[in-house]
Amino acid sequence: MKCENCTKKECSKKQKNDETQSTSVDALSSNDGSEEKNEFDTLANAKILLSDCLACDSCMTLEEGARVFQQNQKEFFRILNLNKKCDTSKHKVLAVSLCPQSLPYFAAKFNLSVNEAAKRLCGFLKSLGVHYVFDTTIAADFSILESQREFVQRYQRRNQEEHALPMFASACPGWIRYAERVLTNLVTSHICTAKSPQQIMGSLVKGYFARQQNLSPDKIFHVVVAPCYDKKLEALREDFYTALYNSAEVDCVLTSGEIVQIMEQKNVSMKDVTEVAVDSLFDDLKEGDVVRHEGKRSDGYLEHIFKHAAKELFGMDVKEITYKALKNKDFQEVTLEKDGETVLRFAAAYGFRNIQNMVLKLKKGKFLYHFVEVLACPGGCLNGKGQAQTEDGKPDRALLAQMEEVYTAIPVRLPETNLHVQRMYQDWLEGTDSRKVQDTLHTTYSAVNQSTSSLDIKW
């Protein structure tokens, strides 16, 4: 996602100056230059451009900027090289989690089926030295189920609590960043507390999987492959860090494009990589065919929550959802009518122009929606700036169209039907209404004081 001007002052984005950037990245590298050269040294020069990210100097601290720079291929290679040395006490179990919205990028780019893309990507990562490759769909299952439950509870409390409704989706880190850094508590109090799929996957890998493998969380280095750069910022949140183990839920985020850079620098073609089945979190099982959630470009929070709420609150089974485009294709609404009355009104708001209009209506008290699926990227998660971009940084529309075709062809699996999830609620999380569920699958969002007004943003 990308804003043109974040506050009253002009957005001072980092310039794409290779010399300056190289200095910054090298200074932040954990290698001090004294270590011996290794097979990955030639791959460590891929750059992270903060100009590709939401964050500008107005909404990201210098410390955060430094830590984002560290989330690049160099850190990934550092762990790979560490594991090749003889001191086994310093070795890490390297686990990579793949976002569902990244797989269509690899499938479309290399003319593969999505199942072939997942297996070849797994094969490539394991050829580098990765131990486990997971699919984050199960984490999205948890996130959607918790969001569904929270919406029904908020709806039932709507007459008692001022900020119960509307509820905003919490899966997009760019939207969350904007809400916390620019908007007020009037808005953040409406954000669903369910953690995003990325961070729930972090809990699964560093919590559930670590326990299954009898590993301390700090002995696992967890990498997420994601469609956008804002996921790097999300991984840095303090509430996603366990001080007891000195361990973050997600240690490093690499975009889909950064993985392709590694392939190109190693002169590896996806077509030549051996297919390897994606790992499961459960025992020695392997994942089957790729599945997705409802929704054309995202994990489908709107559709899942809408159908669940219709059933739970009004006893209505909704099979198909009809979207009504309003001002543009990235702002659409869905309604449910019963006995001639509109009882549910949901919206999907993608991109910052639509988000700003939504927030202005909320502040003016003219907001009609019960739930909004908010995504910072126009076109949704498939259009993340870490993939489907041309060399000059513009959206690759032809590739994006192919990605959408690939994504919509993936079979849908309802979160409620995942037996592993139901079992984990009981065996790992101590029941669906337990304190452990709140601690593991939820977080809190609140406004961060800013020196400028959120309503002075220019688009």
C-alpha positions in Angstrom: 0.0 0.0 0.0 1.2 3.5 -0.6 0.1 7.0 0.7 1.1 10.1 -1.2 1.1 12.4 1.8 0.6 11.0 5.3 0.2 14.3 7.3 0.3 18.0 6.9 3.9 17.9 5.9 5.0 16.2 2.7 5.7 12.5 3.1 9.4 12.2 3.3 9.8 8.7 1.8 13.2 7.1 1.5 14.8 7.8 -1.8 15.8 4.9 -4.0 19.4 5.7 -3.7 21.5 2.5 -4.0 24.5 4.0 -2.3 22.6 5.3 0.7 20.5 2.2 1.0 23.5 -0.1 0.7 25.2 1.7 3.6 22.0 1.5 5.7 21.5 -2.2 5.1 25.2 -3.1 5.6 25.4 -1.1 8.8 22.4 -3.0 10.2 23.6 -6.4 9.1 24.4 -8.8 11.9 27.7 -9.8 10.1 30.5 -7.5 11.0 32.7 -8.4 8.0 35.0 -10.5 10.0 33.2 -13.8 9.3 34.3 -16.0 6.5 32.7 -15.8 3.2 30.0 -18.3 2.5 27.8 -19.5 -0.4 25.0 -17.0 0.4 27.2 -13.9 0.4 26.5 -13.1 -3.3 22.8 -13.2 -2.6 22.8 -10.8 0.3 22.6 -7.6 -1.7 18.9 -7.5 -2.5 17.5 -4.2 -1.3 14.5 -3.3 0.8 13.0 0.0 -0.3 11.0 1.7 2.4 9.3 3.6 -0.4 7.6 0.4 -1.3 5.9 0.3 2.2 3.2 2.3 3.8 5.6 3.7 6.4 7.1 7.1 5.9 9.0 9.2 8.4 5.8 10.5 9.8 4.5 7.1 11.0 7.7 5.0 11.5 10.4 5.6 14.1 14.1 5.4 13.3 14.3 2.3 15.4 11.5 0.7 13.5 13.1 1.7 10.2 16.3 0.0 11.2 14.5 -3.2 12.2 12.5 -3.3 9.0 15.8 -3.0 7.1 17.0 -6.1 9.0 14.0 -8.1 7.7 15.6 -8.9 4.4 17.4 -11.8 2.7 20.6 -11.1 4.7 19.0 -12.1 7.9 17.5 -15.2 6.3 20.9 -16.1 4.9 22.6 -15.5 8.3 20.4 -18.2 9.9 21.1 -20.6 7.0 24.8 -20.0 7.4 24.6 -20.3 11.1 23.1 -23.8 10.7 26.0 -24.9 8.5 28.6 -24.2 11.2 29.7 -26.9 13.7 28.4 -25.2 16.9 25.1 -27.0 17.1 24.1 -25.0 20.2 23.6 -22.0 18.0 21.6 -23.8 15.3 18.0 -22.8 14.6 15.1 -24.8 13.3 14.1 -22.7 10.2 10.4 -22.7 9.5 8.8 -20.8 6.6 5.1 -20.0 6.4 3.4 -19.2 3.0 0.5 -16.8 2.7 -2.3 -18.0 0.4 -2.3 -14.7 -1.5 1.4 -15.3 -2.4 0.9 -18.7 -4.1 -1.1 -17.3 -7.1 1.8 -15.0 -7.8 4.3 -17.8 -8.2 1.7 -19.9 -10.1 0.9 -17.1 -12.6 4.5 -15.9 -12.9 5.9 -19.3 -13.7 2.8 -20.7 -15.5 2.1 -23.4 -12.9 -0.9 -24.7 -11.2 -1.3 -23.4 -7.6 -0.6 -26.9 -6.2 2.6 -27.2 -8.4 3.7 -23.7 -7.3 3.3 -24.6 -3.6 5.3 -27.8 -3.9 8.0 -26.3 -6.1 8.3 -23.3 -3.7 8.6 -25.7 -0.8 11.2 -27.7 -2.7 13.3 -24.6 -3.5 13.2 -23.4 0.2 14.2 -26.8 1.5 17.1 -26.9 -1.1 18.4 -23.8 0.7 18.3 -25.4 4.1 14.8 -24.6 5.4 13.5 -27.4 7.7 9.7 -26.9 7.5 7.4 -25.1 5.1 3.9 -24.4 6.3 0.7 -23.1 4.7 -0.9 -20.2 6.8 -4.5 -21.1 5.8 -5.1 -22.8 9.1 -4.1 -19.6 10.9 -6.6 -17.7 8.8 -9.2 -20.3 9.9 -8.6 -19.3 13.5 -8.6 -15.6 12.7 -11.9 -15.8 10.8 -13.6 -17.9 13.5 -12.6 -15.5 16.2 -13.7 -12.5 14.1 -17.1 -14.2 13.5 -17.6 -14.8 17.2 -16.6 -11.3 18.1 -18.9 -9.7 15.6 -21.9 -11.6 16.9 -21.0 -10.6 20.4 -20.6 -6.9 19.4 -23.9 -6.9 17.6 -25.7 -8.3 20.6 -24.1 -5.5 22.8 -24.7 -2.7 20.3 -27.3 -1.0 22.4 -25.2 -1.1 25.6 -21.8 -0.2 24.2 -21.1 2.9 22.2 -18.2 1.5 20.3 -19.5 -2.1 19.7 -20.4 -1.3 16.1 -19.3 -0.9 13.5 -16.6 -3.6 13.6 -13.6 -3.2 11.3 -11.5 -6.2 10.2 -8.0 -6.4 11.7 -6.1 -8.6 9.2 -4.5 -5.9 7.2 -1.4 -4.4 8.9 -1.3 -1.3 6.7 -4.8 -0.4 7.8 -3.9 -1.1 11.4 -0.8 1.0 11.2 -2.8 3.9 9.7 -5.6 3.6 12.3 -3.2 3.5 15.3 -0.8 6.2 14.1 -3.1 8.7 12.4 -6.7 8.1 13.6 -8.1 8.4 17.1 -9.4 5.9 19.7 -12.8 6.6 18.3 -11.7 4.4 15.3 -9.4 2.0 17.0 -12.0 0.9 19.5 -14.0 -0.5 16.5 -11.2 -2.7 15.3 -11.7 -6.5 15.8 -9.3 -7.8 18.4 -8.7 -11.1 16.5 -5.0 -11.3 15.4 -4.2 -11.5 11.7 -3.4 -14.8 10.1 0.3 -13.9 10.0 0.5 -13.4 13.8 -1.7 -16.4 14.6 0.6 -18.4 12.5 3.4 -17.1 14.7 1.6 -18.3 17.8 1.1 -21.7 16.1 4.7 -22.1 15.1 6.3 -20.7 18.3 3.6 -22.2 20.6 1.8 -25.3 19.4 4.5 -26.6 17.0 7.4 -25.8 19.3 5.7 -27.7 22.1 5.0 -30.7 19.7 8.7 -30.7 18.8 9.9 -30.1 22.4 11.7 -26.9 21.3 12.1 -23.6 23.0 10.5 -20.9 20.9 13.8 -19.0 20.6 15.3 -22.1 18.9 12.9 -21.6 15.9 13.5 -18.9 13.3 10.1 -18.2 11.7 9.9 -16.6 8.3 6.7 -15.6 6.6 6.4 -15.1 2.8 3.8 -12.4 2.2 2.4 -10.2 -0.6 3.2 -6.9 1.0 5.9 -5.0 2.9 3.6 -3.9 5.7 3.8 -7.4 7.1 7.3 -6.6 8.1 6.1 -3.8 10.3 3.4 -6.0 11.8 6.0 -8.6 12.9 7.7 -5.9 14.9 4.8 -5.1 17.2 5.7 -5.4 20.9 2.6 -7.4 21.7 3.8 -10.1 19.3 7.0 -10.7 21.3 7.5 -13.0 24.2 10.1 -11.6 26.6 10.3 -14.8 28.6 11.9 -16.6 25.6 13.3 -13.5 24.0 11.4 -14.5 20.9 9.1 -12.8 18.3 6.2 -14.8 16.9 7.5 -13.9 13.4 11.3 -13.3 13.1 11.4 -12.2 9.5 9.0 -11.4 6.6 10.1 -11.8 3.0 7.8 -10.7 0.2 7.0 -12.9 -2.7 9.1 -10.7 -4.9 12.1 -11.1 -2.6 11.8 -14.9 -2.9 11.9 -14.5 -6.7 15.0 -12.3 -6.3 16.7 -15.1 -4.4 15.8 -17.6 -7.2 17.2 -15.2 -9.8 20.4 -14.6 -8.0 20.9 -18.3 -7.5 20.0 -18.8 -11.2 17.3 -21.3 -10.3 14.1 -21.7 -12.3 10.9 -22.8 -10.6 10.4 -25.3 -13.5 13.6 -27.1 -12.6 12.9 -27.4 -8.8 11.8 -30.7 -7.4 8.3 -30.7 -6.0 8.1 -31.3 -2.2 4.8 -31.6 -0.3 4.2 -28.7 2.1 4.5 -29.7 5.8 1.7 -29.8 8.3 1.8 -28.7 11.9 0.5 -32.1 12.9 2.9 -35.0 13.5 4.4 -36.1 10.2 1.4 -35.3 8.0 1.8 -33.4 4.8 -0.6 -30.9 3.4 -2.9 -31.9 0.6 -4.1 -29.6 -2.2 -4.2 -25.9 -1.6 -7.5 -24.5 -0.3 -8.7 -21.0 0.3 -11.4 -19.0 2.0 -14.3 -17.1 0.4 -13.4 -13.8 -1.1 -11.9 -13.0 -4.4 -8.7 -11.2 -3.4 -8.4 -11.8 0.4 -9.2 -14.3 3.1 -12.9 -13.3 2.8 -13.7 -11.9 6.2 -16.7 -10.1 4.9 -18.3 -13.2 3.3 -17.6 -15.5 6.2 -18.7 -13.1 8.9 -21.8 -12.1 6.9 -23.0 -15.7 6.5 -22.2 -16.6 10.1 -24.1 -13.5 11.4 -27.1 -14.1 9.2 -27.4 -17.7 10.6 -26.6 -16.9 14.2 -28.5 -13.7 14.6 -31.4 -14.1 12.2 -31.6 -17.9 11.5 -31.1 -17.3 7.7 -28.9 -19.5 5.5 -27.1 -17.3 2.9 -25.7 -19.3 0.0 -24.6 -16.6 -2.3 -23.6 -13.0 -1.6 -24.4 -10.2 -4.0 -22.0 -7.2 -3.9 -23.2 -3.7 -4.9 -20.4 -1.4 -6.1 -20.8 2.1 -4.9 -18.4 4.9 -5.7 -15.9 2.5 -7.3 -15.1 -1.2 -7.6 -13.0 -1.0 -4.4 -15.9 0.1 -2.3 -18.8 -2.4 -2.3 -21.6 -3.2 0.1 -23.6 -6.3 1.0 -27.0 -6.2 2.8 -29.3 -8.7 4.4 -33.0 -8.1 4.5 -35.6 -9.8 6.7 -39.3 -8.9 6.6 -38.7 -5.9 4.4 -36.1 -4.5 6.8 -32.3 -4.3 6.2 -30.9 -6.1 9.3 -27.2 -6.3 8.2 -25.2 -3.9 6.1 -21.6 -4.8 5.4 -19.0 -3.1 3.2 -15.6 -3.8 1.6 -13.3 -0.8 1.5 -10.0 -1.2 -0.3 -7.4 1.5 -0.7 -6.8 4.7 1.2 -9.2 6.9 -0.6 -12.1 4.6 0.3 -10.7 4.3 3.9 -10.6 8.0 4.3 -14.1 8.5 3.1 -15.3 5.7 5.5 -13.6 7.3 8.5 -15.0 10.8 7.7 -18.5 9.3 7.7 -17.8 7.6 11.0 -16.6 10.8 12.6 -19.7 12.7 11.3 -22.0 10.1 12.7 -23.3 9.1 9.3 -22.0 5.5 9.3 -24.5 2.9 8.2 -22.4 -0.3 8.2 -22.2 -3.0 10.8 -18.9 -4.4 9.5 -16.3 -3.3 7.1 -13.5 -5.5 5.6 -10.7 -2.9 5.3 -7.7 -3.5 3.2 -5.0 -0.9 2.5 -4.1 -2.1 -1.0 -6.5 -1.1 -3.9 -7.6 -4.4 -5.3 -7.0 -6.3 -2.1 -4.2 -8.6 -0.9 -3.3 -10.1 -4.3 -2.3 -6.6 -5.3 0.2 -6.3 -2.4 3.2 -4.2 -3.3 5.6 -7.0 -2.6 4.4 -8.9 -5.7 2.8 -8.2 -9.1 4.8 -5.1 -9.7 6.6 -4.0 -12.9 10.2 -3.0 -12.7 9.2 0.7 -12.4 7.0 -0.1 -9.4 3.6 0.0 -11.1 1.0 -2.7 -10.8 1.5 -5.5 -13.4 -2.2 -5.6 -14.4 -1.8 -8.6 -16.8 -0.1 -10.7 -14.1 -2.6 -9.5 -11.5 -5.5 -10.7 -13.7 -3.9 -14.1 -14.0 -3.4 -14.2 -10.3 -7.1 -13.4 -9.6 -8.0 -16.2 -12.1 -5.7 -18.7 -10.3 -7.0 -17.6 -6.8 -10.7 -17.8 -7.5 -10.2 -21.3 -9.0 -8.8 -22.6 -5.7 -11.4 -24.7 -3.8 -13.0 -23.0 -0.8 -12.9 -24.7 2.6 -15.0 -23.3 5.5 -13.0 -22.7 8.7 -15.8 -24.5 10.7 -15.0 -27.8 8.8 -11.3 -27.9 9.7 -11.2 -30.8 12.2 -7.6 -29.9 13.2 -8.8 -26.4 14.2 -11.6 -27.8 16.3 -9.3 -30.3 18.0 -6.7 -27.6 18.8 -9.4 -25.4 20.4 -9.9 -28.2 22.9 -6.4 -29.7 23.3 -4.2 -26.7 22.9 -6.4 -23.7 23.7 -8.5 -25.2 26.5 -11.8 -24.5 24.9 -13.3 -21.8 22.6 -14.1 -19.4 25.5 -10.9 -19.9 27.5 -8.5 -17.3 28.7 -5.8 -18.9 26.6 -7.9 -18.2 23.4 -7.9 -14.5 24.4 -4.2 -14.5 25.1 -3.2 -16.5 22.0 -5.6 -15.4 19.3 -6.4 -11.8 20.2 -4.6 -8.5 20.8 -5.6 -4.8 21.4 -5.4 -1.7 19.2 -5.2 1.9 20.4 -4.2 5.2 19.0 -0.7 6.4 19.1 -0.3 10.1 19.8 0.6 12.0 16.6 1.5 15.7 16.3 -0.7 16.2 13.2 -4.4 15.8 12.5 -5.7 12.8 10.7 -8.1 14.9 8.7 -5.4 16.8 6.9 -4.3 13.9 4.7 -4.1 14.7 1.0 -4.7 12.0 -1.6 
